[in-house]
Amino acid sequence: MIFDCHIHSTFSTDSKMQIEDAIKKAKEKEIGLIVTDHMDINYPIEGSFIFNCEEYFNEYEKYRSKEFLIGIELGLRDDCIYENKELIKKYPFDYVIGSIHVVDGIDIFQPGFYEDREKKESYLHYLNFMYRCIKECDFIDSLGHINYVTRYAKYQDTELYYNDFKEIIDEILKIIAQREKAVEINTRRLENKITSLNMLDILKRFKELGGKYVTIGSDAHNINSIGANFDIAIDLANRADLNIVYFKNRQPTYI
């Protein structure tokens, strides 16, 4: 069974999706789910994008099964590495995504991240920050949406082209490959052929550098996005000759 390894429920500040509705939709699509709500410690708006892990497990443990697992999406940053690591040690997560959402205290959703910066400068700043965080955060299972910055950038062409940033992307991918972790194929925007081809370039390079695993996640915040574009993601993984996995008890499980 294929798993949607990246969805958000009401424990995420930006989602109102009820977990019962998500499970029902997944059953209709005949896929498994891993709930991965946002935990961005030190987020610039107090109380946003964090949740109570005790409540999280108390609420969702009763749904845990072969088709429903419990994960988390950690916001990686260099000022809470210890806190993130201790959190993961304390709770029995099946799966941990590490993602960059905030750089130098600015959510890259905000226009302020891009002000007075050309595209290359903004993207290099984002990728260099990702590299520094990944280097220190050996406790994640998969790197979430490497091309996240393309969602919110205000440039005419927002795509992240591997060849424009290959040196720093290679350094990120080498660390993930050496640790035998996964790269996420985030299915948001994959219906855009240019986005898909750029992701394929990154995945092929990951394979060349010794990478083995990919996870697939819709990043769904509503039920209609669950499992979206999975056919494209599966094709990309196959073309890059990478193994599609999901994580259970923090161990990769082959599809």
C-alpha positions in Angstrom: 0.0 0.0 0.0 1.2 3.5 -0.9 1.1 6.0 2.0 0.5 9.8 1.9 3.3 10.6 4.3 2.5 14.3 4.7 -0.9 15.6 5.8 -2.0 18.3 8.3 -5.0 18.2 10.7 -6.5 20.5 13.2 -3.3 20.4 15.3 -1.7 22.5 12.7 -2.3 26.2 12.9 -3.1 26.4 9.1 -5.4 23.4 8.8 -9.0 22.7 9.8 -9.0 19.1 8.4 -10.6 16.6 10.8 -8.7 13.4 11.0 -11.8 11.3 10.7 -12.5 12.9 7.3 -8.9 12.4 6.2 -9.0 8.7 7.1 -12.3 8.3 5.2 -10.8 9.9 2.1 -7.7 7.8 2.3 -9.8 4.6 2.5 -11.7 5.7 -0.6 -8.4 6.2 -2.4 -7.0 2.9 -1.0 -3.9 4.6 0.5 -2.4 4.8 4.0 -1.9 8.0 5.9 0.7 9.5 8.2 -0.4 12.6 10.0 2.4 15.1 10.3 1.3 18.2 12.0 3.4 21.3 12.2 5.9 21.8 15.0 7.9 25.0 14.5 9.5 25.8 17.8 10.4 29.5 18.1 8.0 30.5 15.3 8.0 34.3 15.2 4.3 34.5 16.1 3.9 33.1 19.7 1.6 30.1 19.9 1.5 29.5 16.1 2.6 26.2 14.5 3.2 24.4 17.7 0.9 21.9 19.5 0.7 19.8 22.7 2.2 16.4 21.9 0.5 14.7 24.8 -2.9 15.8 23.4 -1.8 14.8 19.9 -1.0 11.2 21.0 -4.1 11.0 23.3 -6.3 12.0 20.4 -4.7 10.0 17.6 -3.4 6.8 19.2 -6.9 5.2 19.0 -6.7 5.5 15.2 -3.2 4.0 14.9 -3.1 1.0 12.6 -1.4 -0.5 9.6 -3.1 2.2 7.5 -2.7 5.2 9.8 0.5 6.2 11.5 1.6 9.2 13.6 4.3 11.6 12.5 5.4 15.2 12.8 6.7 17.9 10.6 9.5 19.7 12.4 10.5 23.2 11.3 14.3 23.1 11.2 16.2 26.1 12.4 19.6 26.6 14.0 18.3 28.1 17.3 16.2 25.1 18.5 18.2 22.0 17.5 18.4 20.7 21.0 14.7 21.3 21.6 13.7 19.5 18.4 16.0 16.5 19.2 14.6 16.2 22.7 11.0 16.3 21.5 11.6 13.5 19.1 13.3 11.4 21.8 10.4 11.9 24.2 7.5 10.7 21.9 6.9 7.6 19.9 6.6 9.1 16.4 6.5 6.8 13.4 7.9 9.4 11.1 9.7 12.7 11.3 9.9 15.2 8.4 12.4 18.0 8.6 11.4 21.1 6.7 12.6 24.7 6.3 9.8 27.2 6.9 11.5 30.0 8.7 14.9 31.5 7.8 16.6 34.1 10.1 13.3 34.5 11.9 11.3 35.3 8.8 8.6 32.8 7.5 9.4 32.5 3.8 5.7 32.7 3.2 6.1 36.4 3.9 7.0 38.9 1.2 9.6 40.3 3.5 12.0 37.4 2.9 12.3 38.4 -0.8 12.4 42.1 -0.4 15.6 43.7 -1.8 16.9 40.3 -3.0 17.2 39.0 -6.5 16.0 35.4 -7.0 19.4 33.8 -6.9 20.3 35.6 -3.6 17.0 34.5 -2.0 17.2 30.9 -3.1 20.9 30.6 -2.1 20.1 32.1 1.3 17.3 29.5 1.7 19.4 26.6 0.6 22.5 27.5 2.6 20.3 27.7 5.7 18.8 24.3 4.8 22.3 22.9 4.6 23.3 24.3 8.0 20.2 22.8 9.6 20.4 19.4 7.9 24.1 19.1 8.9 23.1 19.4 12.5 19.8 17.6 12.5 20.6 13.9 12.2 17.3 13.0 13.9 14.9 13.4 11.0 13.7 10.7 8.6 13.0 12.7 5.4 13.8 16.2 4.1 10.5 17.9 3.4 9.7 19.8 0.2 13.2 20.9 -0.8 11.6 23.3 -3.3 9.3 24.9 -0.7 10.6 28.4 -1.5 9.1 28.2 -5.0 5.6 28.3 -3.6 5.8 31.9 -2.3 8.6 33.7 -4.1 7.4 36.8 -6.0 9.7 36.4 -9.1 8.5 36.0 -12.6 10.0 32.5 -12.7 9.9 30.9 -9.3 11.2 27.5 -10.2 14.2 26.0 -8.4 16.5 24.7 -11.2 19.1 22.2 -10.1 21.8 23.5 -12.4 21.5 27.0 -11.0 22.2 25.8 -7.5 23.9 22.4 -7.9 26.8 23.0 -5.6 24.7 23.6 -2.5 22.0 21.2 -3.5 24.6 18.5 -3.8 26.0 19.2 -0.3 22.4 18.8 1.1 21.8 15.6 -0.8 25.1 14.1 0.2 24.3 14.4 3.8 20.9 12.8 3.4 22.3 10.0 1.3 25.2 9.3 3.7 22.7 9.0 6.6 20.4 6.8 4.5 17.5 9.2 5.0 14.8 10.0 2.5 14.0 13.0 0.3 10.3 13.9 0.1 8.6 14.1 -3.2 6.0 16.7 -2.2 3.2 16.5 -4.7 2.1 20.1 -4.4 2.5 21.7 -7.8 3.6 18.5 -9.6 0.9 19.0 -12.2 3.2 21.7 -13.5 5.5 19.9 -15.9 8.4 22.3 -15.3 8.2 21.7 -11.5 8.1 17.9 -12.1 11.2 18.0 -14.4 13.1 20.1 -11.9 12.3 17.7 -9.2 13.4 14.8 -11.4 16.8 16.4 -11.8 17.2 16.6 -8.1 16.1 13.1 -7.6 18.4 11.7 -10.2 21.3 13.5 -8.6 20.3 12.2 -5.2 20.5 8.7 -6.7 24.0 9.4 -8.1 25.2 10.6 -4.7 24.1 7.3 -3.1 20.5 8.1 -2.1 18.1 5.3 -1.7 14.8 6.4 -0.4 12.0 8.8 -1.2 8.7 9.5 0.6 5.7 10.8 -1.1 3.5 13.4 0.6 0.6 15.6 -0.6 1.1 18.2 2.2 -2.7 18.2 2.4 -4.5 20.7 4.5 -7.9 19.6 3.2 -9.3 16.2 2.2 -9.4 17.0 -1.6 -5.6 17.2 -1.6 -5.0 13.8 -0.1 -3.2 11.6 -2.6 -3.1 14.3 -5.2 -0.6 13.9 -8.1 0.6 10.6 -6.7 0.8 9.1 -10.1 3.3 11.7 -11.1 5.3 11.3 -8.0 5.5 7.5 -8.4 6.7 8.0 -12.0 9.4 10.4 -10.9 10.7 8.0 -8.2 10.8 5.2 -10.8 12.6 7.3 -13.4 15.2 8.2 -10.7 15.5 4.6 -9.7 14.7 5.4 -6.0 12.8 3.3 -3.5 9.4 4.6 -2.4 9.1 4.1 1.4 7.0 5.1 4.3 8.3 5.1 7.9 6.9 3.0 10.8 8.6 3.1 14.2 11.1 5.4 12.5 12.2 2.6 10.1 11.8 2.7 6.3 9.2 0.3 5.0 9.2 -0.5 1.3 6.0 0.1 -0.7 
